[in-house]
């Protein structure tokens, strides 16, 4: 009985330590910051601009400036996928690459693409 309690305490302690390590790694810069935007619209026309990404709890706020137009959205990251609702029918879905220095995404149901680079 005593061995079981000790083993259970050890398992719980290691679980909490692992959770702490995961949280501390996630609290770094991650994908927060300013990026250069390059993409193509559903009609194939290119666009460029910037986006500022700010972490807000478990979500990320996006503020795009594309050719003088302002757009905003809120995203949620699950693993290396970052899905951003920006008020349109389809979200922007990014794949996080290069430790968050590059995000490659698509929008308009895959008919348009966008790349963000620090």
N, C-alpha and C positions, 0 to 999 in steps of 0.2 A: 504494500500500500504506500509506504513511504517512497519507494523507488518510482512508483507511478506519479505521485505528486511532484517529485523532483523533475521527472521527465517532462511532465505537463508544464511546469514552470519554465523549464528550459525552452520548450517549443514556443510558448507564449512570448518569452523574452526575445528569442530569435525572430519571431514574426514581427514584433514591434520594431526591432532594430531594422529589419528589412524594409518595413513601411517607412521608417524614418529616413533611410537612405534614399528610397524612391522619391519621397517628398522633397528632400534637400536637393536632389538632382534636378527635379522639375522646377524648383524655385529660381534657377539660373535665368539667364537672358532668354533661353528658349527661342521662340519666334518673335518676341517683342522687339520693336525697333523700326527703323525707316528702311524701305526697300525701293528700288527702281522697278517700275512696272513696264512690261512689254507684252503685248497681246494682239489677238486678232478677233474682230467681231464676227457674228454669225455670217455676215455677207463677205467675209474675207478681208475687209479693210483693217489696216494695222492701227494700233494706238500705243501711246507711251504716256508715262506719268510717274507718280510716286504714291506710296501708301505708307501710312503710319499705323503700326500694330501695337496695341497696348493691352497688357494682361489685366483682366478685371475678375479676380476670383478664379473660377474654373473656366471663364469665357475670355475671348479676345475681341477687343473693339478694333474695327478696321475703318480708317478714314482715307479714302482714295482721292487723289487730285489727278484727273485725266483731262488733258486739254482744257484746263480752266473750269471743268465741271467737278463738283464735289459729290461723292457717293459715300455712304456709310453702311456698315454691317456689323454683325456680331457672330463670332465663330466659336465652335467647340472642337477641341482636339481629342482624338481617340487614336493613340499610337502615333503613327506617321501620317494619319489622315486628318486634315483640318477642314471642316465644313462650315461655310459662312453664308448666313442668311442676310441678303442685302435688299430685301423688299421686292424681289422679282419672283416669278413662278418657280424658277430653278435656282438652287444655291450655287455658289462657287465651291468646288471641291478640289482642295490642294493636296498634293503629296509633299511632305516635308523631307527635304534632302540636304545633304552636306551640313549636318548638325544645325539645321535651321537657317542656314545662309542662303538657301535656294528653296523656293516653293513653286511647284509646277502644278497648274490647275486647269480645270475646264468649267465652263458654265453654258447656259442656254442649252441644256440637255446634251452637252458634249459637242455642240455646233461651234463653240468659240473656245479659245484657249488663252491662258495667261501665265506668265512667268514672273516671279518676284526674285530679285537678287539684291543682296546687301552690298 
